[in-house]
Amino acid sequence: MTTSQRAQHYAYVLRCDDGTFYTGYTTDVERRVAEHDAGEGAKYTRGRTPVELVHVEGFESKSAAMSREYEIKQLSRQQKADLVG
């Protein structure tokens, strides 16, 4: 997992209980993962809990984090698996 010292915006990848990946954006990773686990996150992750945080990248700007989120979402499943290790 990579993060920047001054990061305030994050792109993250979760591994869902069914083995699929979910990619998102947040300003508070711990809170967001807890929301996903509680069934209060994205519709996609509901019913696929528990989720595991497998990758985080930190950015200084919202636009940079959201751009990276989009890039990760465009990756194939295998490329995402390679990214998260």
C-alpha positions, 0 to 999 in steps of 0.5 A: 500500500502506498500513501503520501505524507501530505495525502488528503485524498485516496484511491483504494481497492477492496477485496470483497468476500466473493473474491471480486475487487471494488475500487473507490475514492475517499478522504478517510480510508478507515471510515470508508472501509467500516461503512462498506463492512456495515453495508452502508457503502457502495451498493456493489459491496452490500452482500459481499462483506466482509471486505478487505482493504488491499491497496491504497494510494494517497494524493494531495488533490481530489482530482488526482485521486479520482483520476487514479480511481478511474484508471484502476477501474479500467484495469482488467481483473488480472491487472488489478490482482497484480496491482494489489499483489 
